[in-house]
């Protein structure tokens, strides 16, 4: 379970130089400590903000960057230029730095002291052009970063730092992460394929396959006592709609959950996939097990979709401690009423109860595919509000992320005969443009869905990864989107020649 992100550190590093003398540098250090402490104590800041001594030489800059690379809990850095910090000093450090960073373009005092301002004040508070010097060298070196402009106490600045830190934690969690595939991907499907080697090089996580028999062995070793404990949890967490005649199916689902959890914990995995085409030795397609593991923070992708599994895990980390929830999702069917087009999102079974509006109902129903007995699952609707759908694609010469902002709405009517978790949304700007752009961009049918995150979270994450980003929102037009795809093709094509 990912409850909070305080385990991760964000280092606060301030740039200056020796030109201004020891008294000025002492004030620079004092001001920096105050900002770092204030951010760390701000309830909206999700991570631990750690003050680092100010850097005034190339050696000091290199040292702090190298230390950040090797600090296990350091997820990123905040760089602030309190004074003018000549940017040639930053070259070696920035070349060595492997962790993401944000450029906080602020100054200690919010307002100009009109009656008392003098040249001493001007020399000390030089963020206005010190930040531009730092910005130049970052751009010259092609360093991806976020630039946040404004006073450090401003709520908008704090909100943007919160978003960036969450993206940094998602990125940090992916580095060295292990993803388990039970079986292969669904046969003949193109979009769930991809280059696992390139994913490990570019995105940091490793993807490896395991036979379903390996999982079945763990499932078979689960005791009746362990199943009884899970059944008690089910009774506490859900409304039990499965009658006594179906409790044997529920117990088999519990056995699968316990066995799958054991396998994932033993292998230290953070995400996994399954497929209904590879269930040898299994009584059911894992449904309830997947839902509950996702609720505990695991990433998941159906039909062997490892890219979506890794994406859902990153989104789970980014949304830790926030309300709204995050889940594996699929655009399943449309409501094409001229009075209002909508999308019904669902899957065969595997939608995370973290997005449920009310207490879910535990039910058992036939699945219709997979050739196995009726699996247990929890059924629920999702509350209303803003959300996003995100997808990660292998385009052959690069990875691409597409994000669509959506507005989740109430179903027009009850759905008494649809025995799966489901969510209804209106894509921005509307279904015609959103679906058209998504398809033109090659967007997958599987997504990471969240009502806890925004498009800005995903953009920050993509910048850290150095991959392509396409946004579909209320401002999108088809012509503009097609042109952006063409420009991106040219940009990434040129990049491959470097």
Secondary structure as UniProt FT lines:
FT   TURN            6..7
FT   STRAND          9..15
FT   HELIX           18..20
FT   HELIX           22..41
FT   TURN            43..44
FT   STRAND          48..51
FT   HELIX           58..70
FT   TURN            72..73
FT   STRAND          74..81
FT   HELIX           87..90
FT   HELIX           91..96
FT   STRAND          100..105
FT   TURN            114..116
FT   HELIX           119..124
FT   HELIX           127..140
FT   TURN            141..142
FT   STRAND          146..149
FT   TURN            152..153
FT   HELIX           155..174
FT   TURN            175..176
FT   STRAND          178..182
FT   TURN            187..188
FT   TURN            191..192
FT   HELIX           196..203
FT   STRAND          206..210
FT   HELIX           212..220
FT   HELIX           224..237
FT   STRAND          239..240
FT   HELIX           244..246
FT   HELIX           247..266
FT   TURN            267..268
FT   STRAND          271..273
FT   TURN            276..277
FT   TURN            280..281
FT   HELIX           288..295
FT   TURN            296..297
FT   STRAND          299..301
FT   HELIX           302..304
FT   HELIX           306..318
FT   TURN            319..321
FT   STRAND          326..335
FT   TURN            338..339
FT   STRAND          342..346
FT   HELIX           353..355
FT   STRAND          361..365
FT   STRAND          375..379
FT   STRAND          385..394
FT   STRAND          399..409
FT   TURN            416..417
FT   STRAND          422..427
FT   HELIX           431..440
FT   TURN            441..442
FT   STRAND          446..450
FT   HELIX           455..465
FT   STRAND          468..472
FT   TURN            474..475
FT   HELIX           478..495
FT   TURN            496..497
//
